[in-house]
Amino acid sequence: MSASHPTNTLPSQGALPLPDLHVLIAQGPDSASFLHGQLSQDVVHQSPDQARLAAYCSAKGRMLASTLNVRPHEDAVWLVTDASVSAALLKRLSMFVLRAKTRLSIAGDTSDAGDGVSVWGLAGASLLARLGAAEIESDGLVRAWERGHLVRLPSVQGVPRWLWLGGESDAAWLASLPALPPSTWSWLDVMSGVPRITQATADQFVPQMVNFELLGGVNFQKGCYPGQEVVARSQYRGTVKRRATLFRVDGAGEAGGVRPGQEVFAEADPSQPAGMVVLAAPWPDTRAWAALVEVKLQALGQALRLGSADGPLLTPVPLPYSLETPEGAE
């Protein structure tokens, strides 16, 4: 069962700072090899012109954080992650550094990271064309730009998006661009279908439960990392019984909105949760919300409700990618 809704009018272009994203900096000659053994992604062979999704998992294969990795030079790796899990991620990774020649810090700690790394979001084809950067068209490409790094994100309903990562003192030029409302960026983020682990959902999902391997966030050839056996077993034994998909939630505004970590219930089996909200944002110019929800596959096609069996109804919205495993991915 699926349903689509017309796209509301969105600002054609704009930029905004993203304080809900932090950058964990690994600096030193062993940074890539250290993170290679901790994350679900190949970091050693990542080039400066690539951005790669990665998961940091518990020993049970549950995602404690999701990251977007950028390698600005050979001896440094930047992990863009949700601000609510950044401190826990830093603390946990620091426990395993041992003799590795790498120094870990959260951008903004001026003792370790200069003036820190600022994260901005940019959206709209005309904006980047105006800046002369329209050639950055492929998802995951990274280009040096204005003393920082411009990272191409997946487009959402024809709206191209980028992250700009750079020193706080180098970000002044972004303030002169048209302002994009935070709610618009959040909606675009949710509608991209790319999950981001927050404090409310940490330790809840194996990567496949939120489509992370479909988006390139798991490298099944790279070797060991925490939780690797569980993640691999889920992939090769076909034990994934849950996936993430998009919904529009009408009437949620009256109930206080939609939040990551909220449970979803199927009307046919109201005694136990059928899923959990991963990300959510207000639907522009309406009283509805957009939600990326991890849900039991057997519950798809049933009436799903937020919070309880008589909560607001979830109406399916198509994902921008297929839930089928790409041929050759295994």
C-alpha positions as CSV (number, residue, x, y, z in Angstrom):
1,M,0.0,0.0,0.0
2,S,1.4,3.4,-0.9
3,A,0.2,6.9,-1.3
4,S,1.8,10.1,-2.4
5,H,1.1,13.7,-1.7
6,P,1.9,16.7,-3.8
7,T,5.1,18.5,-2.9
8,N,4.4,21.7,-1.0
9,T,6.0,24.9,-2.3
10,L,9.6,25.0,-0.9
11,P,12.1,27.9,-1.0
12,S,14.0,27.4,-4.3
13,Q,17.4,27.9,-2.6
14,G,19.0,28.7,0.6
15,A,21.6,27.9,3.3
16,L,21.6,27.4,7.0
17,P,23.9,26.3,9.9
18,L,23.2,22.9,11.2
19,P,23.9,22.9,15.0
20,D,22.3,19.4,15.3
21,L,25.3,18.0,13.5
22,H,28.7,17.7,15.1
23,V,32.0,16.7,13.5
24,L,34.2,14.2,15.3
25,I,37.8,14.7,14.1
26,A,40.4,11.9,14.0
27,Q,43.8,13.4,13.4
28,G,47.1,11.5,13.0
29,P,48.8,9.0,10.8
30,D,46.8,6.0,12.1
31,S,43.4,7.7,11.9
32,A,42.0,5.9,8.9
33,S,43.3,2.5,9.9
34,F,41.9,2.9,13.5
35,L,38.4,3.9,12.2
36,H,38.5,1.2,9.6
37,G,38.5,-1.3,12.4
38,Q,35.7,0.4,14.3
39,L,33.1,1.4,11.6
40,S,31.1,-0.6,9.1
41,Q,32.7,1.3,6.2
42,D,36.1,1.1,4.4
43,V,38.0,4.1,5.6
44,V,41.5,3.1,4.6
45,H,40.7,3.3,0.9
46,Q,38.5,6.4,1.0
47,S,39.8,9.2,-1.1
48,P,39.4,13.0,-0.4
49,D,36.8,13.3,-3.1
50,Q,34.5,10.8,-1.5
51,A,32.0,11.0,1.4
52,R,30.8,7.6,2.8
53,L,28.1,6.6,5.3
54,A,29.1,4.4,8.1
55,A,27.7,2.8,11.2
56,Y,29.3,2.5,14.6
57,C,27.7,-0.6,16.2
58,S,27.6,-2.4,19.6
59,A,28.9,-5.9,19.9
60,K,25.3,-7.0,19.2
61,G,25.3,-5.2,15.8
62,R,23.0,-2.4,17.0
63,M,23.8,1.1,15.7
64,L,25.1,3.4,18.4
65,A,25.8,6.2,15.8
66,S,25.6,6.8,12.1
67,T,28.3,8.9,10.5
68,L,29.0,10.6,7.2
69,N,32.8,10.2,6.7
70,V,34.9,12.8,4.9
71,R,38.7,12.4,4.6
72,P,40.1,15.9,4.0
73,H,43.7,14.6,3.8
74,E,45.6,11.4,4.4
75,D,46.1,11.8,8.2
76,A,42.6,13.1,9.1
77,V,39.0,11.8,9.0
78,W,35.9,13.8,9.9
79,L,32.8,12.0,11.1
80,V,29.7,14.0,10.7
81,T,27.2,12.7,13.3
82,D,24.1,13.7,15.2
83,A,25.0,16.1,18.0
84,S,23.0,14.1,20.6
85,V,25.3,11.0,20.2
86,S,28.7,12.8,19.5
87,A,30.0,12.8,23.0
88,A,29.1,9.1,23.6
89,L,30.7,8.2,20.3
90,L,33.9,10.1,21.2
91,K,34.1,8.5,24.6
92,R,33.5,5.0,23.3
93,L,36.0,5.3,20.4
94,S,38.6,6.8,22.7
95,M,38.5,3.6,24.8
96,F,39.9,1.6,21.9
97,V,42.6,4.0,20.6
98,L,45.4,2.3,22.7
99,R,48.6,2.7,20.7
100,A,47.1,4.0,17.5
101,K,48.6,7.4,16.5
102,T,45.4,9.3,16.3
103,R,43.8,12.1,18.4
104,L,40.1,12.2,18.6
105,S,38.1,15.4,19.4
106,I,34.8,17.0,18.7
107,A,35.0,20.1,16.4
108,G,34.6,23.2,18.5
109,D,37.2,22.1,21.1
110,T,39.6,24.9,20.2
111,S,42.5,23.3,22.0
112,D,42.5,20.4,19.5
113,A,40.7,21.6,16.4
114,G,41.7,25.2,15.8
115,D,38.5,27.2,15.5
116,G,36.4,24.0,15.0
117,V,34.5,22.7,12.0
118,S,31.3,24.4,11.1
119,V,28.5,22.4,9.3
120,W,26.1,24.2,6.9
121,G,23.3,22.8,4.7
122,L,22.7,24.2,1.2
123,A,19.8,23.4,-1.1
124,G,18.6,24.5,-4.6
125,A,20.1,24.1,-8.0
126,S,20.1,27.8,-8.6
127,L,22.1,28.5,-5.5
128,L,25.0,26.3,-6.4
129,A,24.9,27.4,-10.1
130,R,25.2,30.9,-8.8
131,L,28.2,29.9,-6.8
132,G,29.8,28.1,-9.8
133,A,29.7,24.7,-8.1
134,A,27.0,23.0,-10.1
135,E,29.4,20.4,-11.4
136,I,29.2,18.6,-8.1
137,E,26.3,16.5,-9.2
138,S,27.0,12.9,-8.0
139,D,25.9,11.8,-4.6
140,G,28.9,11.4,-2.2
141,L,31.3,13.6,-4.1
142,V,33.4,16.0,-2.2
143,R,35.0,19.2,-3.6
144,A,37.2,21.8,-2.0
145,W,35.2,25.0,-1.8
146,E,35.6,28.4,-0.2
147,R,38.4,27.1,2.2
148,G,36.1,24.2,3.2
149,H,34.6,21.0,1.7
150,L,31.4,20.8,-0.2
151,V,29.7,17.3,0.1
152,R,26.9,16.3,-2.3
153,L,23.9,14.8,-0.6
154,P,21.0,12.9,-2.3
155,S,18.5,15.2,-4.0
156,V,14.9,15.2,-2.6
157,Q,12.1,15.5,-5.1
158,G,14.3,17.4,-7.5
159,V,15.9,19.6,-4.9
160,P,19.7,19.1,-4.8
161,R,21.5,19.4,-1.5
162,W,25.0,19.8,-0.1
163,L,26.8,20.0,3.2
164,W,29.6,22.6,3.6
165,L,32.2,21.7,6.2
166,G,34.9,24.2,7.1
167,G,36.5,26.3,9.8
168,E,34.1,28.6,11.6
169,S,36.1,31.6,10.7
170,D,35.8,30.6,7.0
171,A,32.0,30.3,7.1
172,A,31.1,34.0,7.0
173,W,30.4,33.9,3.3
174,L,27.5,31.5,3.9
175,A,25.6,34.0,6.0
176,S,25.2,36.2,2.9
177,L,23.2,33.5,1.1
178,P,19.4,33.3,1.2
179,A,18.3,31.7,4.5
180,L,16.7,28.3,4.3
181,P,14.2,27.6,7.1
182,P,15.4,24.9,9.5
183,S,12.0,23.1,9.1
184,T,12.5,22.9,5.4
185,W,15.9,21.4,5.7
186,S,14.6,18.9,8.3
187,W,11.8,17.9,5.9
188,L,14.2,17.3,3.1
189,D,16.5,15.3,5.4
190,V,13.6,13.0,6.4
191,M,12.3,12.6,2.8
192,S,15.7,11.6,1.6
193,G,15.1,8.3,3.4
194,V,18.7,8.4,4.8
195,P,18.5,7.4,8.5
196,R,20.4,9.3,11.2
197,I,20.9,7.8,14.6
198,T,20.0,10.1,17.5
199,Q,20.2,9.6,21.3
200,A,16.5,8.4,21.2
201,T,17.3,5.6,18.8
202,A,20.8,4.6,19.7
203,D,21.2,0.8,20.2
204,Q,17.9,0.0,18.6
205,F,18.6,-1.0,15.0
206,V,20.8,-3.4,13.1
207,P,21.9,-1.4,10.0
208,Q,19.7,-3.4,7.6
209,M,16.6,-2.5,9.7
210,V,17.0,1.1,8.6
211,N,18.1,0.4,5.0
212,F,21.7,1.4,5.8
213,E,23.3,-1.2,3.7
214,L,21.1,-0.3,0.7
215,L,22.5,3.2,1.0
216,G,26.2,2.1,0.9
217,G,26.7,2.4,4.7
218,V,28.0,-1.2,5.2
219,N,31.0,-2.7,3.4
220,F,30.7,-6.4,3.6
221,Q,34.3,-7.0,2.3
222,K,36.2,-4.8,4.7
223,G,36.7,-7.2,7.6
224,C,36.0,-7.0,11.3
225,Y,34.5,-4.2,13.3
226,P,32.3,-4.3,16.4
227,G,29.0,-6.2,15.6
228,Q,30.3,-7.3,12.2
229,E,29.2,-10.9,12.7
230,V,25.7,-10.0,13.5
231,V,25.4,-7.6,10.6
232,A,26.9,-10.1,8.2
233,R,24.6,-12.9,9.4
234,S,21.5,-10.6,9.0
235,Q,22.6,-10.0,5.4
236,Y,23.5,-13.5,4.3
237,R,20.9,-15.6,6.2
238,G,18.0,-13.4,5.1
239,T,17.0,-12.6,8.7
240,V,16.0,-9.0,8.1
241,K,12.4,-8.8,9.1
242,R,12.2,-5.0,9.4
243,R,12.8,-2.1,7.1
244,A,12.5,1.7,7.2
245,T,10.0,3.5,5.0
246,L,8.4,6.9,4.8
247,F,5.0,8.1,6.1
248,R,2.9,11.2,6.3
249,V,1.3,11.6,9.7
250,D,-1.8,13.7,9.7
251,G,-3.1,15.0,13.1
252,A,0.2,14.6,14.8
253,G,0.5,18.3,15.4
254,E,-2.4,18.1,17.9
255,A,-0.6,15.3,19.7
256,G,2.7,17.2,20.1
257,G,4.3,16.2,16.8
258,V,6.4,13.2,15.9
259,R,9.7,12.4,17.5
260,P,12.5,9.8,17.0
261,G,12.0,6.9,19.3
262,Q,8.2,7.0,19.3
263,E,6.7,3.6,18.8
264,V,4.2,2.7,16.0
265,F,1.4,0.2,16.3
266,A,-0.5,-1.9,13.8
267,E,-4.3,-1.9,14.2
268,A,-4.3,-5.7,13.6
269,D,-2.0,-6.4,16.5
270,P,-2.2,-3.5,19.0
271,S,-0.6,-5.4,21.9
272,Q,3.0,-4.8,20.8
273,P,4.9,-2.1,18.8
274,A,5.3,-2.8,15.1
275,G,8.0,-0.2,14.6
276,M,9.8,2.9,15.7
277,V,10.2,6.4,14.3
278,V,13.8,7.1,13.1
279,L,13.5,10.7,12.0
280,A,10.6,13.2,11.7
281,A,9.9,16.7,10.7
282,P,6.9,19.0,10.1
283,W,5.5,18.8,6.6
284,P,5.9,22.3,5.0
285,D,2.8,24.5,5.0
286,T,0.6,21.8,6.6
287,R,-0.2,20.5,10.0
288,A,1.1,17.0,9.0
289,W,4.5,15.5,9.7
290,A,6.9,13.4,7.6
291,A,8.4,10.4,9.4
292,L,11.0,7.8,8.5
293,V,9.8,4.7,10.4
294,E,11.5,1.4,11.0
295,V,8.6,-1.2,10.8
296,K,8.1,-4.9,10.6
297,L,7.7,-6.1,7.1
298,Q,4.7,-8.1,7.9
299,A,3.0,-5.0,9.2
300,L,3.4,-3.1,5.9
301,G,0.1,-2.8,4.2
302,Q,-1.8,-2.7,7.6
303,A,-3.1,0.4,9.2
304,L,-0.3,1.8,11.3
305,R,-0.7,4.4,14.1
306,L,1.6,6.6,16.1
307,G,2.0,6.0,19.8
308,S,-0.9,3.6,20.3
309,A,-3.5,1.7,18.4
310,D,-5.8,4.7,18.3
311,G,-3.1,7.3,17.6
312,P,-2.6,9.4,14.5
313,L,-2.7,7.4,11.2
314,L,0.4,6.9,9.2
315,T,0.0,7.1,5.4
316,P,2.7,5.5,3.3
317,V,4.8,7.8,1.1
318,P,7.2,6.3,-1.5
319,L,10.9,6.1,-0.7
320,P,13.3,7.7,-3.2
321,Y,15.1,4.3,-3.5
322,S,14.2,0.6,-3.7
323,L,14.1,-1.7,-0.8
324,E,15.4,-4.5,-3.0
325,T,19.1,-5.4,-2.4
326,P,21.0,-4.2,-5.5
327,E,22.3,-7.1,-7.6
328,G,25.9,-7.9,-6.7
329,A,25.7,-6.1,-3.4
330,E,26.4,-9.3,-1.5
